[in-house]
């Protein structure tokens, strides 16, 4: 089994956030890899990874980073693959990371999801790949149906909650 998505984080301290992406990819049965690479501490390894990802069969890169959050942009600068940045709440409530990820120069786009939303990054990666993969598109539709079912179930459970002035 060869990975199709690469989950990259600046350090293993980001694992708690980035494993949300792993869980979604696992549920959708999409092979992935996970690595820690630092744009600041291992820049040569980041560049080598980014340069080789496409030839290894990677289709989308999900890169999480906090604070200055340079990792997604540095990767995007060295690969033609789509890069989805996950801003990680490490300082300034994650706003510093979010702004670092979305404020890329012309020609070096990085998609971004909400702060700590690695699960949404995995779904977006799957949606990108599903444009050319009908089997994956069907899995995504089923996944989203399960999300809808959770809300319906939650609403049914709310019906059993009783308050003196609650009318439904």
Residue pairs with C-beta under 8 A, 6 or more apart in sequence:
1 31
2 31
2 56
2 57
3 31
3 32
3 33
3 56
3 57
3 58
4 30
4 31
4 32
4 57
4 58
4 59
4 60
4 129
5 21
5 25
5 30
5 31
5 32
5 33
5 58
5 59
5 60
5 61
5 62
5 122
5 125
5 129
6 32
6 33
6 34
6 35
6 49
6 53
6 58
6 60
6 61
6 62
7 18
7 21
7 22
7 25
7 32
7 33
7 34
7 35
7 62
7 64
7 118
8 34
8 35
8 36
8 37
8 49
8 61
8 62
8 63
8 64
8 71
8 75
9 15
9 17
9 18
9 34
9 35
9 36
9 37
9 63
9 64
9 65
9 71
9 88
10 36
10 37
10 38
10 39
10 64
10 65
10 66
10 71
10 88
11 36
11 38
12 36
14 36
14 64
14 65
14 66
14 88
17 64
17 86
17 88
17 89
17 116
17 118
18 34
18 62
18 64
18 86
18 118
19 118
20 116
20 117
20 118
20 119
20 122
21 32
21 62
21 64
21 86
21 118
21 119
21 121
21 122
21 125
22 32
22 34
22 122
23 119
23 122
24 119
24 122
24 123
24 126
25 31
25 32
25 122
25 125
25 126
27 143
28 122
28 126
28 136
28 139
28 140
28 143
29 139
30 122
30 125
30 126
30 129
30 136
33 58
35 49
37 45
37 46
37 49
37 71
38 46
38 71
39 46
39 65
39 70
39 71
39 74
40 68
40 70
43 74
46 71
46 74
46 75
46 78
47 74
47 78
49 75
50 61
50 74
50 75
50 76
50 77
50 78
50 79
51 78
51 79
53 61
53 79
53 81
54 79
54 80
54 81
58 81
59 81
59 82
59 125
59 128
59 129
60 81
60 82
60 83
60 84
60 125
60 128
60 129
61 75
61 79
61 81
61 82
61 83
61 84
62 83
62 84
62 86
62 118
62 121
62 122
62 125
63 71
63 72
63 75
63 83
63 84
63 85
63 86
63 110
64 71
64 72
64 85
64 86
64 87
64 88
64 118
64 121
65 71
65 72
65 85
65 86
65 87
65 88
65 97
65 100
65 101
66 87
66 88
66 89
66 90
66 91
66 94
66 96
66 97
67 90
67 91
67 92
67 96
67 97
67 100
68 96
68 97
68 100
69 85
69 87
69 88
69 96
69 97
69 98
69 100
69 101
70 100
71 85
72 83
72 84
72 85
72 86
72 101
72 110
72 112
73 83
73 85
73 100
73 101
73 104
73 108
73 110
75 83
76 83
76 104
76 108
76 109
76 110
77 108
82 111
82 125
82 128
83 109
83 110
83 111
84 110
84 111
84 112
84 113
84 121
84 124
84 125
85 101
85 102
85 110
85 111
85 112
85 113
85 121
86 112
86 113
86 116
86 117
86 118
86 121
87 94
87 97
87 98
87 100
87 101
87 112
87 113
87 114
87 115
87 116
88 94
88 97
88 115
88 116
89 97
89 115
89 116
90 97
93 115
94 115
94 116
95 115
97 115
98 112
98 114
98 115
101 110
101 112
102 110
102 112
104 110
111 124
113 120
113 121
113 124
114 120
123 140
123 143
126 136
126 139
126 140
127 140
129 136
130 136
130 137
130 139
130 140
131 137
159 168
